Structure formats: C-alpha cells, structure tokens
C-alpha cells in the first residue's frame, strides 16, 4: 500500500520543527528507553497515566488537526495517514491502514505490531522484562482511532506472562482496544484543546549571534542534517548514527517528564522513607547520592531526568560525531578540538530542539550553553503554565555529556560508546556536571546551562 507523504516544517527563526503544527524532535532509543524506565521503575506511581495517556493526547491532537484540514477524507484515508506518520517518525509498523471496526466495537479487538521502536529499545542491554513496554505504541493507536472515528477509544497491553510483546522478546506485540466506557479516562480525549489554544506568550530577546567557531558553516550543516532521509524504513524504524532514532512528539517527552516529576514529588510527600529506597531502586541515584549528599525530594526526580539527558548526549551526540556524515561534512571545517563543540551544536540546531548557542567555552573547564525556544520550556508553558523552577533537564544533561565526550572520552578518536564506557566517562568523580541558571519557562529570555568539572 502506498502511504501519504509526511512533510515536517522547520521554522528557521525558532529552530522548532512541526508536523501538522505539533512540535517534533529527534531522539534515540537510549534516551527513549531510559526515560520510560525512569517512570516504570518507581513502584509508588502509576505508569499508565503518564506513559500511555501522554501518547494518547499528543497523537490525537496532531492527527485531529490534520483531519480537520481534510474534511472530505474517509475513515480509511485518515487511518492510512496515521500509519504513515507512525512509520515516518520511526515508531514501527502499527497496522492502522488495514484496520476495520468490528461489528461489536465495545468488545476488545486485537491489533498486532511486528516492528516497534520501543519494543526494540526496551530489549537493548536489559534482561527479560516483567510486562509489555509498548505504552507509546498503544497510546498512539488509541489516539489515532479516536481522531479517525471521532469517538473515544481505550485499550491495554498484555499483563500476563504468556502475552506477546516485542519488548518481552516475542516476535510481535499484541494490544487490545475497544470503544471507551464512561469511566475510562480516554472519554475526555475529545475535549483535548488544540495546541494553538495551549500556547503561552514567550517573551524572548533577539537570539544571540554566534561568537565561537565562526568559520564553521552552521547553515550548511543544518541544511545537510535536515535534508538527510531520516524517515522510517520498511520496518518503520530509523537506523542512523549507530542508534535507532525517532522523530518524536516534543510534548510526549514533556508530559512524561513533568508528570513523572509531579507524581514522584507527591509520592515522596506521602512516603517519608521513599527517598532512601529510591537510591537502591535507581543505580544512577545511588551514584549521585555519594556525589550530592543532600539529594532529597524533587531533586531526586530532577536528577533522573538530567541523567536521561546524559545518556542521550553520550549516545546520540557521540554517535553523530563518530558517523561518516560527520567526517564528510563537519570535520573538514574543524581547526581545533573546541570546534567539535561548535560543530555538534550546529547539528543540534537541526533536531527541533530550538536554537542553541555556545556563550562561553573554556577548554577542559567550563561550557555555558544558551537556548532560545527550547522545547522543554515551551512544553512546560503549554501544559503547566509558568514554572517556579528550571525545567530544561535534557539540555542540562546534554551539556554535561558534550564536555565529557570532548575532554574525558576524547570523541575525536572514535571510541566505542559502550555502556561500560558511559559509566567510566559520565560518572567519573572528575567529570563534568551541568546546572541550569536561566529558564524560558520561568520567564527568562533564554535557557542557560553552566557546565563545569565536578568538585572533588
């Protein structure tokens, strides 16, 4: 079957990339997996309202927007477009185009997926899971069906050991979907506001001009990265830079991150000893417990979200800086080690994350990054209003990993980016750590992260 073409739009003034007005950003399987495990591994919060419902909301919002622009489309055409979006973005091969509503839609019907980004990601470097992990896949299916039929749907993954899921090591993922009952949270889905109604005014000064690595042609790098055929293959997966990419919904990440933060803070308030237990449930926190002896409350959630940024920076940015396109396009423009930072920031500015600038770079000591229109801050403003604390966790973690890659890992020598090497580099007591000093969601004109070596 031939599918409709998908056309992302990049705003050159803001760096924001959209599909049907919905912001999308590139991320890899390592970040997607770790962020989901952060939510799943806390036994004191409910994962479905965070992982599944966030996917339902953003996919429904984006697809409804597109369908409103094509009022003459049939349900079949709508579902074909939804499947095309899913494949194009690298999520897998969810068979929406061939779906037909059964005679009794109130009974659960099965949908089977043969390839899944999350199914693949959650099996990487991990042993046997206890439950299916394709929460995003299920949420997208529910959102797509609800938008196509203009009726709320609900569904679930298998909860028994004999259930089939790629993330469990099986050859396919099975999900069960039905029309929503009055008690289902999905019933409220049709009242989801359009993204235009959620946008908050963001006061932003003019974006700083580049001041470091001016001999590097950032515009050409952005054009080259934006022009790469980064779309799902025959399996609906994007395999590039040594990782598996997704062109993901920015607000999926934002809703998952900020809802997790809120849920964990609430759980900590009702379980006084939970913070001590979390150090043992999350190996990353156990390490940072030694580094930050006063790690308590909200700082625990923030540290986990920043750690997801560390992992993304190490694997995705490191993968880019080891790739053939990097050596063909960027390396010929580099005059010194510090130029690698300017080159990778140019690549970042093609990913939909906003417009980043290197404000200061002291070799092997200090990095100051600034970002205008950062997707985390914009998502917080859309979904939660003005923030009372810094929220650009991904940016904070990325900044630290970039310095660790350049000065601790020596990415210029093309080291293998293994998990053991990540622990050696990013968790070194002499490595780099970032802290946020300005935040768009708090009313600042830009978000700023300061990265410096750990104090021993």
N, C-alpha and C positions, 0 to 999 in steps of 0.2 A: 504494500500500500504506500502511495506517495503522501507525504505529510506537508502541511503548510509551512512556509518559510518563517523563521523567527528572526526579528530584526531588533537587536538591542540598540539603544540610543545613548551615546556618551555626550554629556554636556561639557564642552571644553573649558568653561568658566569655573565649574564646580568640581569636575572630576567624577561626578555621580553618573552611574550607568543605570538605565531603566529598561524594563520590558513592560509595555502597557502601563507606564507610569509607576511601576513598582520597582524600587531600587534593588539591584542585584550586585553581588560582589563575588570575586573568585576566592575560594578557599580549598584546601586539600583534605585528603582522607585522614591525615594525622590530627588536624585541628577538629574536624567534624567528629571523629571518634572520641577524642579526649573530652571535648565539650559535652558530648552525650554521656560519657562515663562519669563526669563530674556530677551530673544530675542523677544518674542511675545509682551511683554508689552510696548516696546518702539515704539510709533506711528510714529517716524520720520525716521525709517529704514524699508527696505523691508525684511520680514521674509523668503519668499520662496527661494531667492538665498542663504540664509545662512542655513536653516534647510533642505529643500528638496535637493538642489543641492549638499550639502556636503554628504548626504546619497547616492545620485546617484553615485558620484565619487568613494567613498571608496568601495561600494558594487560591482560596475562594475570592479574596479581594482582587487579586490580579486578574483572574480569569473572568470574573463578573465584569470588570472594567472593559476587557476586550470584547466580551459578548454583547455588551451594551452598544458598542460601536458597530456591531453586525447583527441588527435585529432580525434579519431575514434568514439567519443560519438555522439549520435543523439541529436537533439534539446530537445527531450523528456527527455533523460537522464540528459542533462545539467540542465533543469528546475527542475527535481527531486532532483538534488544535491543542487541547490539554495534553494529550500524549506527546505531541510534537514538542511542546515546551519542556516536558519532563525529560525527554530524550536529549534535546538540545542542551539543556543545562547540566547534563551528566549524571542524572539521578538514577537511570536504569531504563528498563523496558516495560513499564507498567502498561498492561494491555487495555487501555481505556477505549481506543478507537473501535475495538470489536465488541465492546460491552453492549448488552441489550437488557433492559429492565425486565425481570421475571414477572410472571402473571401475578404472583403474590409478593409484592416488594417488602411487606412487613416481615417476612421470613428472611433470615440471614442468607445471603448468597456469597459464593466464594469468588475471589479474584486471585490469580496466580501470577507471580513475577519470577522470571528466570534469571534476571541480572539486576543487581541493586548496588548502588554506590555504598550505602550504609551496610548492606549485607557483607560486602567485601571489606569495608573499613573496619568493622567490628570484629572480624576474624583475624586481623593483622596483629601479630605479636601477642595474641591472647589465647588462652586455652578455651575449653568448652564453656559456653555461656549457659546460664540457667533459664533464660527466657529469650524469646524473639526480640530483636532490637530495631526492626524496621518501622519505628514510630513515625518518622517523617514520611515514608512511603505511604503508610496508611492514612496519615493526615492529608497528604496531597490528594489521594484517591477520594476521600470524603469531601474535601473542598471542591474538587473538580466535578464530581457528580452533583453536588449541591448547586453549584453555579450553572451547570448544564441543564438540569431539570428544574431549577428554581424551586427546589424542595430540599429541606434539611435531611441529610443522611448521617448515620452513625456507624461505628464499626469497632472491631478489636482484632488483635493478633492472637495467635495461639498461646495458651497458658499451661499446656500440658507437655510433658517431656516427649510425647510422640508427635507433637505438632511439627509442621515443616517450616523451616526458615533458613535462608542462606546464611544468616548470622549464626545459626546453630550448627552449621556445617552440612546442611542438606543441599539438594540440587535446586530448590525453589522455595519461594516464600508464599505462604498462603495467608490471606486475610479475609475476614468475614464482615460484610457490610449489609446494612438494611436501612430502610427509612427510619428516621429518628422518632422516638417516642416523646411524649410531652415532658418526661422527666430528664431527657438527655440534654447535656449542655449544648449540643450541636443545634438544638431548636432555635437558640438565639442567634445562630450564624447569619441568618438573612438580614439581621439588623446591623451587621458589621459596617461601620462607616467607611466611606471611600477614603483613600489616602489623602486626597485634597482637603477633606474635612478634618484630618488629623494634624496637618502641618502647622507648626507653630512658627511665628516670625523669628528669624535668627538674625540678630544684628551682627554684621561681620565687616571689619575694615577691609580695605583692598588687600588682596593677597600679596605677601612679600615677593619681591623679585628674587630669583636665585642669586646666591652670593658665593657659592662654593662649587668648584668643578665646572666653571662656565664654558670650558672648551668641550664639554660633553653635550652632544645634541639631544637634549631631553625630548624635544618634539618628535624627532625621528624615532627615538626609542619607543615613545608612547604609541606612535602610529604603527610601528612594526609589531609591538605586542598586541595592540588592539586588532591588527589585521591578521594575526595568526588564526588558523582554523581550529579554535578551541571550542569544539562542539562534540556532543556525544557521537560515538562510533556506532557500528551495527548493534552493539550491546547496550547502547545508551550510556556509555562511560567515556570520560575524557582522561586519557592516559598521556601525560606530558610532564617534563621536567623531573622524571623519576618518581612522580607521585600520581595519584588519581584525583583530578580536580572536579570541583562543581562550580557552576555559575549560580550561586545560591541566593536566596532571598535575604537581603540585609536585615529585614525586620524579623525573620525567623531567628537569626542569631541574637538579635536584640531582645526579643521577647523571652527566649530561652534563658539568656544570661541574667536579665534583670528580674524575671520571675523567680529564677533559682535563688538569686541574691535575697529577694524578699522572703521567699519560703524558708530559707536557711536561717535568716535573722529571726523570723517568727519561731522557728523550732528551737533555736538557742535560748529564746526568752522563756520557753516553757519546759525545757530540759536543761537544768543548770549544769549538769556534768557532760553535756553533749560535746562541748568544745574539746575536752580531754579525749573523748572517744574518737573524734574526727581525726586526730593526729595519727591514730592507728589505722583508720579506715582508708585514709588517703596517704600513700607513701610520700607524695610531694610535700604535704603539710608536715609530715614528721621531719623531713629535712629542714624545712623553713622554720619549724619550731626551734631548732637549735640556732638558726641564724637570727630569728626575731623572737626573743624570749617573751615579749609581751603580746604575741599574736592571740587576739581574742575577738569574739563577736563577729561583726561584719567584716573585719579584716581577714577572717578565715575564708569567707566567700570570695572576697576580692582577690586573695592570693591564688585561689584555684582558677579564677577566670584569667588572671595575669599569666599563670602557668600555661593555660591553653594558648596564649599569645606567644610564650616562649617556644612551645612546640611547633606552632605554625611558622614562626620566624626561622627556626633552625631547619625545618624540613622543606618548606615551600621556598623561602628565600635562598636557603642553601642549595636546594635543587636547581633553582634558576641559575645561580652562579656557578654551577657545575655543568650546565647544559650546553649543547652545541650552538643554539641560537645566541646565548650569551657570549660565547667565544667568537662567534662570527660577527656580531653586530656591536657589542659593547666593549669588549676587551681591546680592540684596536684603538679606541678613543681614550684609554686609561693611561695616565702618565705616572701614577704613583699609587701606593696602597690605599690612600684615602679616597682616591677616585672611585674605588669599588663601592664606597658608600653612596656617592652621588649617582652612580650607575644603577644601583639597586633601588634607590628612591625614585628614580625615573621610571623604572619598571612598576613599582608600587602605584605610581600615579596613573597607570593604565588599568588597574584592577577594580576601580569603582569605589575605592576607599576614601575619596576626597582628594584634596591637593596637599601634598606633604612638602615641607621644605627643611633642609638642614640649616638650622640657625647658627649652630656652633659645633665644631669638631676639633677636639684636642687629641691628637694621635695617642691611642692606647690609654687615654684617661677619661675623656668626657665627650658626650654627644648630647646636643639639645635639638630635638625634633619639634616642629610645629605643623599642625594640620588644620586646614580650613575645610569646612563641610565634612568632618569625619563622620562616618556612618553610624558609629555607636552613639555619639552625642545627638545626632539628628533623630535616630530611632528612639532615644530616651525622651526627647522633646515630644515626638509624635505620640508615644504610648503612655507617658507618665507625667509629662509636664516638666517644669524646671527642676533640675537636680540640686540637692543640698550637699553633694559630694562628687568627686571626679568619677567618671563612668567609662572612660576610654581604656578599658582593660587590654583589649587586643593591641592597641597602639603602644601601650606601656610594655607589654611583653615582647612585641616585635622589636622595639628599640633596643632592649637589653640583648636579645638574640643577635641582632645585627652586629653589635660591638663584640659579642662573644665569638661570632663567626669570623670576624675580620682579624681580631687580635689574639683570641685564645685558640680557636680552631684552625686559623690560617687557611681560610677558604680558598685562597689563591693557589693552594697546592692540590686542590681537588680531593680532599679527604673523603672517605666513605662515611656517609651520615647515618651511622648505626645508632641503635638505642643506647648501647653502652657508651658510645662517643658523646651522645647527647648528655648523659649523666655526667660524664667527665668534664664537659665544657660548660654546660649551663648551671650545674650545681657545684661548681668549684667555689671554694671559700674566697678565692681571689678573683672570681669572675665579675661580671657586670650586672647591675640591678637598676631598674628604672623606677621613677616616681613621677606622678603627674602634678604639674604646677599650675596649669590653667586648663579650663574645660568649657567648651562651647555650650554644653548642656547647663552649665552654671551661670551662663551669661557672658562669658569671655568671648572676644572676637575670634579666637583660635584655641585649639587644644595644644598643650605643650607638655612634653615629656623630657625629663632630665635623666640621663643615664651616666652612672659613674661606677667605678670599681667598688666592690664590697669592702667595708671597713673591717679588717681582721681584729 
